[in-house]
Amino acid sequence: MDLAERISMLRRVNGLSARQLAALVDVAPTTVTRIESGAVSPSFDLAQEILTVLGEPIGFTGAADVGAIAAARLAFDPTLGIEMTPAVDAWRQRWARIGLIDDRGRTVAGKEADLLFRAGRAARLTRRAGAVGFKAGATAFELADALGPAGVDYAVTGDAAANLYRSSAGEAWPVLYVEDVERAAQTAGLVRKDPVSFGMRVTLIPFDGVCELGRTTIDDVTVVARDQVVIDAYGGIDRMAEQADILLGRRVA
């Protein structure tokens, strides 16, 4: 798939019109149309920006942009202790251009789901910095039972956390934020998964100063804030996006 086809496909997957994508990267709508048709080739910087907002940065190892998460979290809760860095402000401006964030930096009423979806797509769970995959077996709740008593700071996210906020279905992929990945893995007896293999897994992600903020406890399990759960579910795999829709009260076919 060449760059033009890739951009066109990802734009449609993200549910964006050419005009909306153009607004996100601050170019004329005709520029996006001409890029997708192959009439013009974008500069490397523009191609990188386009693919970043579409959740697929250039390069197989392109890391998820935590700035997108930070901007979305602040739009929901400006009291969070998150620094307004240039990267965070860039996402805020992008989303303001397509009507997701208002001039006060808050989420526009009725656009909450769209904003969380965009943040999740821009920061896929599989691309999170420092994330490590382990062989499947333990559930998120079994991991919580092992880590909590051992004094390992953690927070459950993804579909397991979504079910704690609003019960709907079983978890498909246990994902936890932890203060120390190696210590958590040793405590829970996890075995690393072959990095090139596919299929089910357990994923541990180190605290990053953003995603673990606003934690709460439900049924004796520490979980991340509801908006972070939705971001992570939209940025996950399998049925996670459906779990996010259910948590938001959206109709699921």
C-alpha positions as CSV (number, residue, x, y, z in Angstrom):
1,M,0.0,0.0,0.0
2,D,1.5,3.3,-1.0
3,L,1.3,6.5,1.1
4,A,-1.7,7.9,-0.7
5,E,-3.7,4.7,-0.2
6,R,-2.6,4.4,3.4
7,I,-3.7,8.0,4.2
8,S,-7.0,7.5,2.5
9,M,-7.7,4.2,4.2
10,L,-6.7,5.4,7.6
11,R,-8.8,8.6,7.2
12,R,-11.9,6.5,6.5
13,V,-11.2,4.1,9.4
14,N,-11.0,7.1,11.7
15,G,-14.3,8.3,10.4
16,L,-12.9,11.6,9.2
17,S,-13.8,13.6,6.1
18,A,-11.1,15.1,4.0
19,R,-12.0,18.5,5.4
20,Q,-11.7,17.3,9.0
21,L,-8.3,15.7,8.4
22,A,-7.2,18.9,6.7
23,A,-8.3,20.9,9.7
24,L,-6.4,18.6,12.1
25,V,-3.1,19.2,10.3
26,D,-3.9,22.8,9.3
27,V,-3.8,22.5,5.5
28,A,-6.4,23.2,2.8
29,P,-8.9,20.4,2.2
30,T,-7.8,20.3,-1.5
31,T,-4.3,19.4,-0.2
32,V,-5.6,16.3,1.5
33,T,-7.6,15.4,-1.6
34,R,-4.6,15.8,-3.9
35,I,-2.4,13.8,-1.6
36,E,-4.9,10.9,-1.5
37,S,-5.3,11.0,-5.3
38,G,-1.5,10.8,-5.7
39,A,-1.4,14.2,-7.5
40,V,1.1,15.6,-5.0
41,S,3.5,14.0,-2.5
42,P,3.5,15.6,1.0
43,S,6.7,16.6,2.7
44,F,8.1,14.2,5.3
45,D,6.9,16.5,8.1
46,L,3.4,16.8,6.8
47,A,3.2,13.0,6.1
48,Q,4.3,12.4,9.6
49,E,1.8,14.8,11.1
50,I,-1.0,13.3,9.0
51,L,-0.2,9.7,10.0
52,T,0.3,10.7,13.7
53,V,-3.2,12.2,14.0
54,L,-4.5,9.1,12.2
55,G,-2.8,6.9,14.8
56,E,-0.1,5.3,12.6
57,P,3.1,7.3,12.8
58,I,5.8,6.6,10.2
59,G,8.0,3.7,11.1
60,F,7.0,0.3,12.5
61,T,8.3,1.2,15.9
62,G,6.6,4.6,16.1
63,A,5.6,5.2,19.7
64,A,2.1,6.3,20.8
65,D,1.9,10.0,21.5
66,V,1.1,10.5,25.2
67,G,0.5,14.2,24.4
68,A,-2.8,13.2,22.8
69,I,-3.9,11.5,26.0
70,A,-2.7,14.4,28.1
71,A,-4.7,16.9,26.0
72,A,-7.9,14.8,26.2
73,R,-7.5,14.2,29.9
74,L,-7.1,18.0,30.6
75,A,-10.1,18.8,28.4
76,F,-12.2,16.6,30.8
77,D,-10.4,17.6,34.0
78,P,-8.2,20.7,34.0
79,T,-7.3,20.2,37.6
80,L,-5.1,17.2,36.8
81,G,-1.4,17.9,37.4
82,I,-0.5,17.6,33.7
83,E,2.0,20.0,32.2
84,M,0.9,22.0,29.2
85,T,3.8,21.1,26.9
86,P,4.1,22.1,23.3
87,A,3.1,18.6,22.3
88,V,-0.1,18.7,24.5
89,D,-1.0,22.2,23.2
90,A,-0.5,21.0,19.6
91,W,-3.2,18.3,20.1
92,R,-5.4,20.8,21.9
93,Q,-5.2,23.1,18.9
94,R,-5.8,20.3,16.4
95,W,-9.0,19.2,18.2
96,A,-10.2,22.8,18.6
97,R,-10.0,23.1,14.8
98,I,-12.5,20.3,14.3
99,G,-14.8,21.4,17.1
100,L,-13.9,18.9,19.9
101,I,-12.4,21.4,22.3
102,D,-13.7,24.9,23.0
103,D,-11.8,28.2,23.5
104,R,-11.5,27.4,27.3
105,G,-9.8,24.1,26.5
106,R,-12.7,22.1,27.7
107,T,-14.5,19.3,25.8
108,V,-17.4,20.5,23.7
109,A,-20.8,19.2,24.9
110,G,-21.8,16.1,22.9
111,K,-18.3,15.6,21.6
112,E,-16.9,13.6,24.5
113,A,-16.9,10.3,22.8
114,D,-15.3,11.7,19.6
115,L,-12.5,13.3,21.6
116,L,-11.8,10.1,23.6
117,F,-11.8,8.1,20.4
118,R,-9.3,10.4,18.7
119,A,-7.0,10.2,21.7
120,G,-7.2,6.5,21.8
121,R,-6.4,6.2,18.1
122,A,-3.4,8.5,18.4
123,A,-2.0,6.5,21.3
124,R,-2.6,2.8,20.7
125,L,-2.0,0.5,23.6
126,T,0.4,-1.6,21.6
127,R,2.6,1.4,20.9
128,R,2.8,2.8,24.4
129,A,6.4,3.6,25.6
130,G,7.8,0.9,27.7
131,A,4.9,-1.5,27.3
132,V,5.8,-5.2,27.7
133,G,3.7,-8.2,26.6
134,F,3.5,-11.3,28.7
135,K,2.0,-14.7,28.0
136,A,-1.8,-14.9,28.5
137,G,-3.3,-16.7,31.5
138,A,-3.8,-14.4,34.4
139,T,-6.8,-12.1,34.5
140,A,-6.5,-8.4,35.4
141,F,-8.2,-9.1,38.7
142,E,-5.8,-12.0,39.5
143,L,-2.9,-9.6,38.8
144,A,-4.5,-7.0,41.0
145,D,-4.8,-9.5,43.8
146,A,-1.1,-10.4,43.5
147,L,0.2,-6.8,43.1
148,G,-1.8,-5.0,45.8
149,P,-0.8,-7.0,48.8
150,A,2.8,-7.0,47.6
151,G,2.8,-3.2,47.7
152,V,3.3,-2.8,43.9
153,D,1.4,0.3,42.7
154,Y,-0.9,-0.5,39.8
155,A,-4.0,0.6,38.0
156,V,-6.2,-1.7,35.8
157,T,-7.4,-0.3,32.4
158,G,-9.0,-1.5,29.2
159,D,-12.0,-3.8,29.0
160,A,-11.5,-5.2,32.6
161,A,-11.7,-1.7,34.0
162,A,-14.6,-0.8,31.7
163,N,-16.5,-3.8,33.2
164,L,-15.9,-2.4,36.7
165,Y,-17.4,0.9,35.8
166,R,-20.3,-0.7,33.9
167,S,-20.6,-4.5,33.7
168,S,-21.1,-5.7,30.1
169,A,-18.8,-8.6,29.1
170,G,-15.6,-10.5,30.1
171,E,-12.1,-9.1,29.5
172,A,-10.2,-10.1,26.4
173,W,-6.8,-8.5,27.1
174,P,-5.6,-7.7,30.6
175,V,-3.8,-4.3,30.6
176,L,-2.4,-2.7,33.7
177,Y,-0.3,0.4,34.4
178,V,2.4,-0.3,37.0
179,E,5.1,1.7,38.8
180,D,7.7,-0.9,37.9
181,V,7.2,-3.4,35.1
182,E,9.9,-5.9,36.1
183,R,8.9,-5.9,39.7
184,A,5.2,-6.3,38.9
185,A,6.0,-9.2,36.4
186,Q,8.2,-11.0,39.0
187,T,5.5,-10.5,41.7
188,A,2.8,-11.9,39.5
189,G,4.9,-14.7,38.0
190,L,4.4,-13.4,34.4
191,V,6.5,-14.8,31.5
192,R,7.5,-12.5,28.7
193,K,5.8,-13.1,25.4
194,D,7.8,-13.4,22.1
195,P,7.7,-9.8,20.8
196,V,7.0,-10.9,17.2
197,S,4.1,-13.3,18.1
198,F,0.5,-12.4,17.9
199,G,-2.6,-13.5,19.9
200,M,-3.7,-13.0,23.4
201,R,-1.4,-11.5,26.0
202,V,-1.1,-9.6,29.3
203,T,0.4,-6.1,28.9
204,L,2.1,-4.0,31.6
205,I,2.7,-0.3,30.9
206,P,4.9,1.8,33.1
207,F,3.4,4.9,34.8
208,D,4.0,8.0,32.6
209,G,2.6,10.8,34.8
210,V,-0.5,11.1,32.7
211,C,-2.4,7.8,32.2
212,E,-2.4,6.7,35.8
213,L,-3.7,10.0,37.2
214,G,-7.1,10.1,38.8
215,R,-7.2,6.5,39.9
216,T,-10.0,5.2,42.0
217,T,-10.9,1.9,43.7
218,I,-13.9,-0.3,42.6
219,D,-14.6,-3.6,44.3
220,D,-11.2,-3.5,45.9
221,V,-9.4,-3.1,42.5
222,T,-7.5,0.0,41.6
223,V,-8.6,1.3,38.2
224,V,-7.7,4.3,36.1
225,A,-10.1,7.2,35.7
226,R,-13.2,6.6,33.5
227,D,-12.0,8.8,30.7
228,Q,-8.6,7.1,30.6
229,V,-10.4,3.7,30.5
230,V,-12.3,4.8,27.4
231,I,-9.2,6.2,25.7
232,D,-7.4,2.9,26.3
233,A,-10.3,0.8,25.2
234,Y,-10.6,2.8,21.9
235,G,-6.8,2.3,21.5
236,G,-7.0,-1.4,22.2
237,I,-7.8,-4.5,20.1
238,D,-10.6,-7.1,19.8
239,R,-13.8,-6.0,21.6
240,M,-12.3,-3.1,23.5
241,A,-13.8,-0.4,21.3
242,E,-17.2,-1.9,21.9
243,Q,-16.6,-1.9,25.6
244,A,-15.8,1.8,25.3
245,D,-19.1,2.5,23.5
246,I,-21.0,0.6,26.2
247,L,-19.3,2.5,29.0
248,L,-20.2,5.8,27.2
249,G,-23.8,4.6,26.9
250,R,-23.6,4.4,23.1
251,R,-25.7,1.9,21.2
252,V,-23.8,-1.2,20.1
253,A,-25.1,-3.1,17.2
